[in-house]
């Protein structure tokens, strides 16, 4: 896409354009490591490890992520989970009661929830029977008030990745923002769309430390985008949206790539094992190919099988209420021991 095709001033909310962001004490003075006496932020002076406000720009963590992802720090925004990042996009670019977004069900449910919270119309364009985007229908639904198209790839709950040419067609045909949610990208052999950010200024990629990095409890989401988009989001984000403990734990984990890769490798081995074993069960109709750390399985009676597993102490997700997902169960890939127990139980129900 030629950069002139995307003009951020045409999609940003008017009240955000002139917004002057809050300037915190830690924005006005950034420590260089010198031994200083901090009397600027009305903090409790007694040291306990968290008595000081956290870095509002998470500089140490962003520096590592920027090096690993081969982008600039100015291309990164961190949030209190991906959900906060997604909410900031609504608040920065979507005018309540006026604008709309496009989602592709079955997909991650928070897009709808955030649209409702922000009073933004949600246009739903169902995926095809093989869970791929219908580009022609998506583009037909675009209006002058369509600000964002959400693509979850690998998709939740289906597990598949969307074809590259499909996404490129959307990026090059739509003058609003295209958000690619890559929560499960570390379990896929596909390349992250982060590498395309410089080519497509309307591209936003969100990732999370909740899945492959095993840090769901600390709530850390990452947004990658053009410097212009990230600058807008920085204007409206809360000053201390990522706490000190989260920053410390996240930094420790992203620096330990070997451990992360080892865990991902084991999950992928177990995913293959589960796909093969589940496919052989008499009540399983189809096991869908997955690029994620879960498997969507079509069964004869999802409600019945869900209850049977629950009685045996196994909790899975019944996705039957989702479009195109009738009688499906979603199995997260567990540990070797958990998966052996699952297979032992499920082969006898």
The 8 nearest C-alpha neighbors of each residue, nearest first, counted from 0:
[[1, 171, 199, 2, 198, 4, 170, 200],
 [0, 2, 3, 4, 5, 199, 198, 171],
 [1, 3, 4, 5, 0, 200, 199, 6],
 [4, 2, 5, 1, 6, 0, 200, 174],
 [5, 3, 2, 1, 174, 6, 0, 171],
 [6, 4, 3, 174, 2, 7, 201, 200],
 [7, 5, 8, 9, 4, 3, 10, 174],
 [6, 8, 9, 10, 11, 5, 228, 227],
 [9, 7, 6, 11, 10, 16, 12, 13],
 [10, 8, 7, 6, 11, 5, 12, 175],
 [9, 11, 7, 8, 92, 12, 146, 175],
 [10, 12, 92, 8, 9, 7, 91, 13],
 [13, 11, 92, 15, 14, 91, 94, 10],
 [14, 12, 16, 15, 11, 17, 94, 8],
 [13, 15, 16, 12, 17, 18, 11, 91],
 [16, 14, 18, 12, 13, 17, 91, 11],
 [17, 15, 13, 14, 18, 12, 11, 8],
 [18, 16, 15, 14, 19, 13, 12, 20],
 [19, 17, 15, 16, 20, 14, 234, 235],
 [18, 20, 17, 21, 234, 15, 16, 22],
 [21, 19, 234, 18, 22, 235, 233, 236],
 [20, 22, 23, 19, 238, 234, 237, 235],
 [21, 23, 26, 20, 24, 27, 238, 25],
 [24, 22, 26, 25, 21, 27, 238, 40],
 [23, 25, 27, 26, 40, 39, 28, 22],
 [24, 26, 28, 23, 27, 29, 54, 55],
 [27, 25, 23, 24, 28, 22, 29, 55],
 [26, 28, 24, 25, 23, 29, 22, 39],
 [29, 27, 25, 26, 30, 24, 23, 39],
 [28, 30, 25, 26, 31, 27, 54, 24],
 [31, 29, 32, 28, 33, 25, 35, 34],
 [30, 32, 33, 29, 34, 28, 35, 25],
 [31, 33, 30, 34, 35, 29, 36, 28],
 [34, 32, 31, 35, 30, 36, 29, 37],
 [33, 35, 32, 36, 31, 30, 37, 29],
 [36, 34, 33, 37, 30, 32, 38, 31],
 [35, 37, 38, 34, 39, 44, 33, 30],
 [38, 36, 39, 35, 40, 44, 42, 41],
 [37, 39, 40, 36, 41, 42, 44, 35],
 [38, 40, 37, 41, 24, 42, 25, 28],
 [41, 39, 42, 24, 38, 37, 25, 52],
 [42, 40, 39, 38, 43, 44, 37, 24],
 [43, 41, 40, 44, 51, 50, 52, 38],
 [42, 44, 45, 50, 41, 51, 46, 40],
 [45, 43, 42, 46, 50, 51, 37, 38],
 [46, 44, 43, 47, 50, 42, 48, 51],
 [45, 47, 48, 50, 44, 49, 43, 51],
 [48, 46, 49, 50, 45, 51, 44, 43],
 [49, 47, 46, 50, 51, 243, 244, 45],
 [48, 50, 51, 47, 243, 52, 46, 244],
 [49, 51, 47, 43, 48, 46, 42, 52],
 [52, 50, 49, 42, 53, 43, 48, 44],
 [51, 53, 54, 50, 49, 243, 239, 25],
 [54, 52, 243, 242, 55, 51, 239, 241],
 [53, 55, 57, 56, 25, 52, 58, 239],
 [56, 54, 239, 238, 57, 53, 25, 26],
 [55, 57, 58, 54, 61, 77, 26, 239],
 [58, 56, 54, 60, 55, 59, 61, 246],
 [59, 57, 61, 56, 60, 62, 54, 72],
 [60, 58, 62, 61, 57, 63, 250, 246],
 [61, 59, 250, 63, 62, 58, 57, 64],
 [60, 62, 64, 58, 63, 59, 65, 72],
 [63, 61, 65, 59, 60, 64, 58, 72],
 [62, 64, 66, 60, 61, 65, 67, 59],
 [63, 65, 61, 67, 66, 62, 68, 60],
 [66, 64, 70, 62, 68, 63, 72, 67],
 [65, 67, 69, 63, 64, 68, 62, 70],
 [68, 66, 64, 65, 69, 63, 70, 62],
 [67, 69, 65, 66, 70, 64, 193, 194],
 [70, 68, 66, 65, 67, 71, 64, 194],
 [71, 69, 65, 68, 74, 72, 66, 67],
 [70, 72, 73, 74, 65, 69, 75, 66],
 [71, 73, 74, 75, 65, 61, 62, 70],
 [72, 74, 71, 226, 75, 229, 230, 225],
 [73, 75, 224, 226, 71, 72, 223, 225],
 [76, 74, 223, 72, 73, 222, 229, 77],
 [75, 77, 222, 221, 229, 223, 78, 74],
 [78, 76, 221, 220, 222, 75, 219, 79],
 [77, 79, 220, 80, 84, 83, 219, 241],
 [78, 80, 219, 218, 83, 241, 240, 220],
 [79, 81, 220, 219, 218, 82, 78, 83],
 [82, 80, 220, 84, 83, 207, 85, 78],
 [81, 83, 85, 80, 84, 86, 79, 109],
 [84, 82, 86, 85, 81, 79, 78, 80],
 [83, 85, 81, 87, 82, 78, 86, 88],
 [86, 84, 82, 88, 83, 87, 81, 89],
 [85, 87, 83, 89, 88, 84, 82, 113],
 [86, 88, 90, 84, 89, 85, 91, 83],
 [89, 87, 85, 91, 86, 90, 92, 84],
 [88, 90, 93, 86, 87, 92, 91, 85],
 [89, 91, 87, 88, 92, 93, 86, 117],
 [92, 90, 88, 89, 87, 12, 11, 93],
 [91, 93, 11, 12, 89, 10, 90, 88],
 [94, 92, 89, 98, 90, 91, 95, 146],
 [93, 95, 98, 97, 12, 96, 92, 119],
 [96, 94, 118, 119, 97, 117, 93, 98],
 [97, 95, 118, 119, 98, 94, 120, 99],
 [98, 96, 95, 94, 144, 99, 119, 120],
 [99, 97, 144, 94, 93, 145, 119, 95],
 [100, 98, 120, 145, 119, 121, 144, 146],
 [99, 101, 147, 121, 145, 148, 146, 122],
 [100, 102, 122, 148, 123, 121, 149, 147],
 [103, 101, 123, 149, 148, 124, 104, 122],
 [102, 104, 124, 125, 123, 126, 106, 105],
 [105, 103, 106, 125, 126, 102, 322, 123],
 [104, 106, 322, 321, 103, 156, 323, 125],
 [105, 107, 104, 155, 108, 103, 156, 154],
 [108, 106, 155, 109, 110, 156, 151, 105],
 [107, 109, 110, 111, 106, 112, 105, 104],
 [108, 110, 112, 111, 107, 113, 82, 114],
 [111, 109, 113, 108, 112, 114, 107, 102],
 [112, 110, 114, 109, 113, 108, 115, 121],
 [111, 113, 109, 115, 114, 110, 116, 108],
 [114, 112, 116, 110, 115, 111, 109, 117],
 [113, 115, 119, 111, 117, 112, 116, 118],
 [114, 116, 118, 112, 113, 117, 119, 111],
 [117, 115, 113, 114, 118, 112, 119, 111],
 [116, 118, 114, 115, 119, 113, 95, 89],
 [119, 117, 115, 95, 116, 96, 114, 120],
 [120, 118, 114, 95, 99, 117, 96, 98],
 [121, 119, 99, 100, 122, 114, 98, 118],
 [120, 122, 100, 99, 101, 123, 119, 114],
 [121, 123, 101, 100, 102, 120, 124, 99],
 [122, 124, 102, 101, 103, 125, 121, 104],
 [125, 123, 103, 137, 102, 126, 122, 104],
 [126, 124, 104, 103, 123, 127, 105, 132],
 [125, 127, 132, 130, 131, 103, 104, 133],
 [126, 128, 130, 131, 129, 132, 133, 125],
 [129, 127, 130, 126, 323, 131, 125, 132],
 [128, 130, 127, 131, 126, 132, 323, 159],
 [131, 129, 127, 126, 128, 132, 157, 159],
 [130, 132, 126, 127, 129, 161, 133, 128],
 [133, 131, 126, 134, 127, 130, 103, 161],
 [132, 134, 136, 135, 137, 126, 127, 131],
 [135, 133, 137, 136, 132, 138, 169, 165],
 [134, 136, 138, 137, 133, 139, 140, 132],
 [135, 137, 139, 134, 138, 133, 140, 124],
 [138, 136, 134, 140, 139, 135, 133, 124],
 [137, 139, 141, 140, 135, 136, 134, 173],
 [140, 138, 136, 137, 141, 135, 142, 134],
 [139, 141, 137, 138, 136, 142, 122, 101],
 [140, 142, 138, 139, 145, 137, 143, 144],
 [143, 141, 144, 145, 140, 139, 99, 138],
 [144, 142, 145, 141, 146, 98, 99, 175],
 [143, 145, 98, 142, 99, 146, 97, 141],
 [146, 144, 99, 142, 100, 143, 141, 98],
 [145, 147, 175, 100, 144, 176, 99, 93],
 [148, 146, 176, 100, 175, 177, 145, 149],
 [147, 149, 101, 177, 100, 178, 102, 176],
 [150, 148, 178, 102, 177, 179, 101, 147],
 [151, 149, 179, 178, 152, 180, 148, 103],
 [150, 152, 180, 154, 179, 153, 181, 149],
 [153, 151, 154, 160, 181, 161, 180, 150],
 [152, 154, 160, 159, 158, 151, 183, 290],
 [153, 155, 152, 151, 158, 159, 157, 156],
 [156, 154, 157, 106, 107, 158, 153, 151],
 [155, 157, 158, 154, 106, 295, 105, 107],
 [156, 158, 155, 154, 159, 295, 130, 287],
 [159, 157, 289, 154, 291, 290, 153, 155],
 [160, 158, 153, 289, 154, 290, 157, 288],
 [161, 159, 153, 152, 154, 290, 162, 158],
 [160, 162, 152, 131, 163, 159, 153, 165],
 [163, 161, 165, 164, 160, 166, 131, 132],
 [164, 162, 166, 165, 167, 161, 168, 160],
 [163, 165, 167, 166, 162, 168, 161, 169],
 [166, 164, 168, 162, 163, 167, 169, 134],
 [165, 167, 169, 163, 168, 164, 170, 162],
 [168, 166, 170, 164, 169, 165, 171, 163],
 [167, 169, 165, 171, 166, 170, 172, 164],
 [168, 170, 166, 172, 167, 171, 173, 165],
 [171, 169, 167, 168, 172, 173, 166, 177],
 [170, 172, 168, 0, 169, 173, 167, 174],
 [171, 173, 169, 170, 168, 174, 138, 167],
 [174, 172, 175, 170, 169, 171, 138, 176],
 [175, 173, 5, 4, 172, 176, 201, 6],
 [174, 176, 146, 173, 147, 201, 177, 10],
 [177, 175, 147, 201, 202, 146, 178, 148],
 [178, 176, 148, 202, 147, 201, 203, 149],
 [179, 177, 203, 149, 204, 150, 148, 202],
 [180, 178, 150, 204, 151, 181, 203, 149],
 [179, 181, 151, 205, 182, 204, 152, 150],
 [182, 180, 206, 184, 183, 152, 205, 179],
 [181, 183, 206, 207, 180, 184, 210, 205],
 [184, 182, 291, 181, 185, 186, 153, 210],
 [183, 185, 181, 187, 186, 182, 153, 191],
 [186, 184, 187, 183, 211, 263, 291, 188],
 [187, 185, 291, 184, 290, 183, 292, 263],
 [188, 186, 290, 184, 189, 185, 291, 183],
 [187, 189, 190, 186, 290, 185, 184, 191],
 [190, 188, 187, 191, 184, 160, 290, 185],
 [191, 189, 192, 188, 187, 184, 194, 193],
 [190, 192, 193, 189, 194, 184, 181, 195],
 [191, 193, 194, 195, 190, 204, 196, 179],
 [192, 194, 191, 195, 196, 204, 223, 68],
 [193, 195, 192, 196, 191, 197, 190, 69],
 [196, 194, 198, 193, 192, 197, 199, 202],
 [195, 197, 199, 198, 193, 194, 202, 224],
 [198, 196, 195, 199, 200, 225, 194, 224],
 [197, 199, 195, 196, 200, 0, 2, 1],
 [198, 200, 196, 201, 202, 197, 0, 195],
 [201, 199, 202, 225, 196, 197, 198, 2],
 [200, 202, 176, 199, 177, 175, 5, 203],
 [203, 201, 177, 199, 200, 196, 176, 178],
 [202, 204, 178, 224, 223, 177, 179, 201],
 [205, 203, 179, 223, 178, 222, 180, 193],
 [206, 204, 222, 180, 221, 181, 223, 179],
 [207, 205, 182, 181, 221, 220, 180, 222],
 [206, 208, 220, 209, 182, 221, 81, 219],
 [207, 209, 212, 214, 210, 219, 220, 213],
 [215, 210, 208, 214, 213, 207, 212, 211],
 [211, 209, 213, 212, 208, 215, 183, 207],
 [212, 210, 213, 185, 263, 209, 208, 259],
 [211, 213, 208, 210, 214, 259, 209, 252],
 [212, 214, 210, 209, 211, 215, 208, 216],
 [215, 213, 209, 216, 208, 212, 217, 210],
 [209, 216, 214, 217, 218, 213, 208, 210],
 [215, 217, 214, 218, 209, 213, 219, 245],
 [216, 218, 245, 215, 214, 219, 248, 209],
 [219, 217, 80, 79, 216, 215, 220, 209],
 [218, 220, 80, 79, 208, 78, 217, 207],
 [219, 221, 80, 81, 207, 78, 77, 206],
 [222, 220, 77, 206, 205, 207, 76, 78],
 [221, 223, 205, 76, 75, 204, 77, 206],
 [224, 222, 75, 204, 74, 203, 205, 76],
 [225, 223, 203, 74, 196, 229, 228, 202],
 [224, 226, 228, 227, 74, 200, 229, 196],
 [225, 227, 229, 74, 73, 228, 230, 224],
 [228, 226, 230, 225, 229, 231, 7, 224],
 [227, 229, 231, 225, 230, 226, 224, 232],
 [228, 230, 232, 226, 231, 227, 233, 224],
 [231, 229, 233, 227, 228, 232, 226, 234],
 [230, 232, 234, 228, 229, 233, 227, 235],
 [233, 231, 229, 234, 230, 235, 236, 87],
 [232, 234, 230, 236, 231, 235, 229, 76],
 [235, 233, 20, 231, 232, 236, 230, 19],
 [236, 234, 232, 233, 20, 237, 231, 87],
 [235, 237, 233, 234, 232, 238, 87, 240],
 [238, 236, 240, 239, 235, 21, 233, 55],
 [239, 237, 55, 240, 236, 23, 21, 22],
 [238, 240, 55, 241, 237, 242, 53, 54],
 [239, 241, 237, 238, 79, 78, 242, 236],
 [242, 240, 239, 79, 78, 245, 243, 246],
 [241, 243, 245, 244, 53, 240, 246, 239],
 [244, 242, 53, 246, 245, 247, 49, 241],
 [243, 245, 247, 246, 242, 248, 49, 217],
 [244, 246, 248, 242, 217, 243, 247, 249],
 [247, 245, 243, 249, 244, 248, 250, 242],
 [248, 246, 244, 250, 245, 249, 243, 251],
 [247, 249, 251, 245, 250, 246, 244, 252],
 [248, 250, 252, 246, 251, 247, 245, 253],
 [251, 249, 247, 253, 60, 252, 248, 246],
 [250, 252, 248, 249, 254, 253, 247, 255],
 [251, 253, 249, 255, 254, 250, 248, 212],
 [254, 252, 255, 250, 251, 256, 249, 63],
 [253, 255, 252, 251, 256, 250, 63, 249],
 [256, 254, 252, 253, 257, 258, 251, 259],
 [255, 257, 259, 258, 254, 253, 260, 252],
 [256, 258, 260, 259, 255, 261, 254, 262],
 [259, 257, 261, 260, 256, 255, 262, 252],
 [258, 260, 256, 262, 261, 257, 212, 263],
 [261, 259, 263, 257, 258, 262, 264, 256],
 [262, 260, 258, 264, 259, 263, 257, 265],
 [261, 263, 265, 259, 264, 260, 266, 258],
 [264, 262, 266, 260, 265, 261, 259, 267],
 [265, 263, 261, 267, 262, 266, 260, 268],
 [264, 266, 268, 262, 267, 263, 269, 261],
 [265, 267, 263, 269, 264, 268, 270, 262],
 [268, 266, 270, 264, 269, 265, 263, 271],
 [269, 267, 265, 271, 270, 266, 264, 272],
 [268, 270, 272, 266, 271, 267, 273, 265],
 [271, 269, 267, 273, 272, 268, 332, 266],
 [270, 272, 274, 268, 269, 273, 275, 267],
 [273, 271, 269, 275, 270, 274, 276, 268],
 [272, 274, 276, 270, 275, 271, 277, 269],
 [275, 273, 271, 277, 272, 276, 270, 278],
 [276, 274, 278, 272, 273, 277, 271, 279],
 [275, 277, 273, 278, 279, 274, 272, 280],
 [278, 276, 279, 274, 280, 275, 273, 283],
 [279, 277, 275, 276, 280, 286, 274, 283],
 [278, 280, 277, 276, 281, 275, 283, 282],
 [281, 279, 283, 277, 282, 278, 346, 276],
 [280, 282, 283, 279, 284, 278, 346, 277],
 [281, 283, 299, 280, 298, 284, 300, 279],
 [284, 282, 298, 280, 281, 285, 297, 278],
 [283, 285, 298, 297, 282, 299, 286, 296],
 [286, 284, 297, 283, 296, 287, 278, 298],
 [287, 285, 296, 278, 295, 297, 274, 288],
 [288, 286, 295, 296, 285, 289, 294, 157],
 [289, 287, 159, 286, 158, 290, 294, 295],
 [290, 288, 158, 159, 291, 294, 287, 293],
 [289, 291, 187, 158, 159, 186, 153, 160],
 [292, 290, 186, 183, 289, 158, 293, 187],
 [293, 291, 332, 331, 186, 266, 183, 270],
 [294, 292, 331, 332, 330, 291, 329, 295],
 [293, 295, 330, 329, 289, 296, 331, 158],
 [294, 296, 329, 287, 157, 328, 286, 330],
 [295, 297, 286, 328, 327, 285, 287, 329],
 [296, 298, 327, 285, 284, 326, 283, 286],
 [299, 297, 283, 284, 300, 282, 326, 301],
 [298, 300, 282, 301, 283, 326, 284, 297],
 [301, 299, 303, 298, 302, 326, 304, 282],
 [302, 300, 326, 304, 303, 327, 305, 298],
 [301, 303, 305, 304, 300, 306, 317, 326],
 [304, 302, 306, 300, 301, 305, 307, 299],
 [303, 305, 307, 301, 306, 302, 308, 300],
 [304, 306, 302, 308, 303, 307, 301, 309],
 [307, 305, 309, 303, 308, 304, 310, 302],
 [308, 306, 304, 310, 309, 305, 303, 311],
 [309, 307, 313, 311, 305, 310, 306, 304],
 [310, 308, 306, 313, 312, 311, 307, 314],
 [309, 311, 307, 308, 312, 306, 313, 305],
 [312, 310, 308, 309, 313, 307, 344, 306],
 [311, 313, 309, 310, 308, 314, 307, 341],
 [312, 314, 309, 308, 311, 315, 341, 310],
 [315, 313, 309, 312, 308, 316, 305, 330],
 [314, 316, 330, 329, 313, 317, 328, 305],
 [317, 315, 329, 328, 318, 330, 314, 305],
 [316, 318, 328, 319, 327, 329, 315, 301],
 [319, 317, 327, 320, 328, 321, 316, 324],
 [318, 320, 325, 326, 324, 327, 321, 317],
 [319, 321, 318, 322, 325, 324, 317, 326],
 [320, 322, 324, 319, 318, 105, 323, 325],
 [321, 323, 324, 105, 104, 320, 325, 125],
 [324, 322, 325, 321, 105, 128, 126, 319],
 [325, 323, 319, 321, 322, 327, 318, 326],
 [324, 326, 319, 327, 323, 320, 321, 322],
 [327, 325, 301, 319, 297, 298, 300, 324],
 [328, 326, 297, 296, 319, 318, 324, 325],
 [327, 329, 317, 296, 316, 318, 295, 301],
 [328, 330, 295, 316, 294, 315, 296, 317],
 [331, 329, 294, 293, 315, 332, 295, 328],
 [330, 332, 293, 292, 333, 294, 329, 315],
 [333, 331, 293, 292, 270, 330, 266, 269],
 [334, 332, 337, 338, 331, 335, 266, 269],
 [333, 335, 337, 336, 338, 332, 266, 269],
 [336, 334, 338, 337, 339, 333, 269, 265],
 [335, 337, 339, 334, 338, 340, 333, 341],
 [338, 336, 334, 340, 339, 335, 333, 341],
 [337, 339, 341, 335, 340, 336, 333, 334],
 [340, 338, 336, 342, 341, 337, 343, 335],
 [339, 341, 343, 337, 338, 342, 344, 336],
 [342, 340, 338, 344, 339, 343, 345, 337],
 [343, 341, 345, 339, 344, 340, 346, 338],
 [342, 344, 340, 341, 346, 345, 339, 347],
 [345, 343, 341, 342, 347, 346, 340, 348],
 [344, 346, 342, 347, 348, 343, 341, 308],
 [347, 345, 344, 343, 348, 342, 280, 341],
 [346, 348, 345, 344, 343, 342, 280, 341],
 [347, 345, 346, 344, 307, 304, 308, 343]]
